[in-house]
Amino acid sequence: MAKGYWIARVDVTDPEGYKAYVAANAAAFHKFKGKFLVRGGAFEAPEGVPRARTVVIEFADFATALACYHSPEYAAAKAHRLGRAEADLIVIEGYDGPQP
C-alpha cells in the first residue's frame, strides 16, 4: 500500500506566534504517526515560485494522512498558524508502482 504525504510550502509572517503552531501540531503528528522527511533546510528552486519553507510529512497511507488533517488535534494546531503564516498544503497519495 502506498504511503500518504503532506507537502507544505510556508512563508512564516509572525515567527514568534508561529511557535505555538509548531508546539501544538506535535499532538496530531504523534497520534497519526507522521514522520518528517523534510522540515525546512537548504534548497534551490530552479523553477516556479518557492516559499521560504518546505515541509514533507510521511504517513502510513493516504487515508491516515487525510485523517490527520481533518482531526480535532490538527484543527486546534491550525488555529495557531492562521494569521501567522501563508501556506500551501496538499495531502497526496504516494507512488508504489514500478520504477525506471
C-alpha positions in Angstrom: 0.0 0.0 0.0 1.3 3.4 -0.9 2.1 5.9 1.8 0.4 9.2 2.2 2.2 12.6 2.4 1.6 16.2 3.4 3.6 18.6 1.3 3.5 22.1 2.6 5.2 25.3 1.4 5.1 28.1 4.0 6.1 31.7 4.5 6.1 32.5 8.2 5.0 36.1 8.8 5.0 36.0 12.6 7.9 33.8 13.8 7.2 34.3 17.5 3.5 33.5 17.1 4.2 30.5 14.8 6.0 28.8 17.6 2.6 28.0 19.2 1.6 26.2 16.0 4.8 24.1 15.9 4.2 23.1 19.6 0.6 22.3 19.0 0.9 20.3 15.8 3.1 17.7 17.5 0.0 16.1 19.1 -1.7 15.4 15.7 1.5 14.2 14.1 2.3 11.9 17.0 -1.3 10.4 17.1 -1.2 9.7 13.4 2.5 8.6 13.3 3.6 11.3 10.9 7.3 11.3 10.1 9.0 14.5 9.0 11.1 13.8 5.8 11.7 17.5 5.1 11.4 20.2 7.6 12.9 23.4 6.2 16.5 23.2 5.3 18.6 24.5 2.4 17.0 24.4 -1.0 17.3 25.7 -4.5 14.3 26.5 -6.7 15.2 26.1 -10.3 11.6 26.5 -11.5 8.4 28.1 -10.1 7.9 30.5 -7.2 9.1 29.0 -3.9 8.1 29.8 -0.3 10.7 30.2 2.4 10.0 26.8 4.0 9.0 23.4 2.6 7.8 20.5 4.8 7.1 16.9 3.8 5.5 14.6 6.3 5.0 10.8 5.6 2.1 8.8 6.9 1.3 5.1 6.7 -1.2 5.7 3.9 -3.3 8.3 2.2 -6.3 7.7 4.5 -4.2 8.3 7.6 -2.7 11.5 6.1 -6.2 12.8 5.5 -7.4 11.7 8.9 -4.6 13.7 10.5 -5.5 16.8 8.6 -9.2 16.5 9.5 -8.6 15.6 13.1 -9.5 17.8 16.1 -5.9 17.8 17.2 -4.7 19.3 13.9 -7.7 21.8 13.8 -6.5 23.1 17.2 -2.9 23.5 15.9 -4.0 25.1 12.7 -5.8 27.8 14.6 -2.4 28.9 15.9 -1.0 29.1 12.3 -3.7 31.2 10.8 -2.6 34.8 10.6 1.0 33.9 11.3 1.9 32.2 8.1 0.9 31.9 4.4 0.8 28.2 3.4 0.1 25.9 0.5 -0.6 22.4 1.6 -1.5 19.2 -0.3 -2.3 15.8 1.0 -1.2 13.3 -1.6 -1.0 9.5 -2.1 2.5 8.2 -2.7 3.5 6.1 -5.7 4.1 2.4 -5.1 4.4 1.1 -8.7 7.4 0.1 -10.9 10.4 2.4 -11.1 12.6 3.1 -14.1 
